[in-house]
């Protein structure tokens, strides 16, 4: 199954997450098919908190990809803010 989920990056105490499309059998930070955006919870000032390619996300959902619970919540907030 293909899933859209977060992959953690950044340093200790300063998380940065990539929103990746990947096979559900792969590790969290492992191999992925495509990066469709990122989420930076520590963003300050004019820096964007989240960037998402909605066109590619819709494409993958049309192909049957499932969103993880956290990604679904973030996408809902992103669309509400936009």
C-alpha positions as CSV (number, residue, x, y, z in Angstrom):
1,X,0.0,0.0,0.0
2,X,1.2,3.5,-0.7
3,X,1.0,6.0,2.1
4,X,1.6,9.7,2.6
5,X,3.4,10.3,5.8
6,X,6.0,12.5,7.7
7,X,9.7,11.8,7.7
8,X,11.6,13.5,10.5
9,X,14.7,15.5,9.9
10,X,16.4,18.4,11.6
11,X,18.5,18.3,14.7
12,X,17.8,17.5,18.3
13,X,15.0,19.6,19.8
14,X,14.4,21.3,16.4
15,X,12.3,19.0,14.3
16,X,11.7,19.4,10.5
17,X,9.4,17.1,8.7
18,X,9.2,16.1,5.0
19,X,5.8,15.0,3.6
20,X,6.6,11.9,1.6
21,X,4.8,9.4,-0.5
22,X,6.2,6.0,0.2
23,X,5.5,2.3,0.4
24,X,4.0,1.4,3.8
25,X,6.6,-1.3,4.3
26,X,9.5,1.1,4.2
27,X,11.0,2.7,7.3
28,X,9.8,6.2,8.5
29,X,12.9,8.0,7.3
30,X,13.8,5.5,4.6
31,X,13.2,5.2,0.9
32,X,10.3,7.2,-0.6
33,X,8.7,7.6,-4.0
34,X,8.1,11.4,-4.0
35,X,8.4,14.4,-1.7
36,X,5.2,16.5,-1.9
37,X,6.0,19.1,0.8
38,X,7.3,19.9,4.2
39,X,6.2,20.9,7.6
40,X,8.3,23.1,10.0
41,X,6.7,23.4,13.4
42,X,9.5,25.6,14.6
43,X,9.1,28.3,11.9
44,X,9.2,31.8,13.0
45,X,8.7,35.2,11.4
46,X,8.0,35.2,7.7
47,X,9.1,31.6,7.2
48,X,6.3,29.3,6.0
49,X,5.2,26.7,8.5
50,X,4.0,24.3,5.8
51,X,4.5,24.0,2.1
52,X,2.4,21.5,0.1
53,X,2.1,20.6,-3.5
54,X,-1.7,20.0,-3.6
55,X,-1.7,19.0,-7.2
56,X,0.7,16.1,-6.6
57,X,-1.1,15.1,-3.4
58,X,-4.4,14.9,-5.2
59,X,-2.7,12.8,-7.9
60,X,-1.5,10.3,-5.4
61,X,-4.8,10.1,-3.6
62,X,-6.4,9.4,-7.0
63,X,-4.0,6.5,-7.4
64,X,-5.2,5.1,-4.0
65,X,-2.6,6.5,-1.6
66,X,-3.7,6.8,2.0
67,X,-2.9,9.8,4.3
68,X,-1.5,9.1,7.7
69,X,-3.6,10.6,10.6
70,X,-1.1,13.4,11.2
71,X,-0.8,14.3,7.5
72,X,-4.6,14.3,7.1
73,X,-4.8,16.7,10.1
74,X,-2.1,19.0,8.7
75,X,-3.6,19.0,5.2
76,X,-7.0,20.0,6.7
77,X,-5.3,22.9,8.6
78,X,-3.4,23.9,5.5
79,X,-6.5,24.1,3.3
80,X,-8.4,26.0,6.0
81,X,-5.6,28.6,6.3
82,X,-5.3,29.1,2.5
